[in-house]
């Protein structure tokens, strides 16, 4: 009798997790390819770039190991291209991401989790996210219910529906405050 490889889930999907790349798409994908000599396991099932293009990186029955220290089985991970929190350099007033790379797009300002400036999600991303969520919910019989905010929620690992990574831990900053939760 054959056994399933350890990265294949044994339980039915019942949660969709939204998160960020915290890098531009090109560098994020390159990082996934190079980490741990190509054996990195923290890979989302889907990624949506700023233009709204959806890429499948893992089948939905593959565990992504995305939630370090939390449940991973039964979770479909959608990662949105987004630099996350930004800082303003005092030397020239330019915004930079967590790596110090200059950010040239419009900045969203809201104090949250000790940060003030954020990369914005695009309308095309939000539309593509909404469409992908509907497809995943329909295919997996996941309730199309969303917690609807980005703060820590006790017992989130038992919630059936759509959550953001920041619902799991008060230190994670994705999905950031620029996301339009109302559209979902």
Secondary structure by P-SEA (a helix, b strand, c coil): ccccccccccccccbbbbbbccccaaaaaaaaaccccccccccccbbbccccccccccccccccccccccccccbbbbbcccccbbbbbccccccccccccccccbbbbbbcccccbbbbbcaaaaaaaaaaaaaaaaaacccccccccccccccccccccccccccccccccccccccccccc
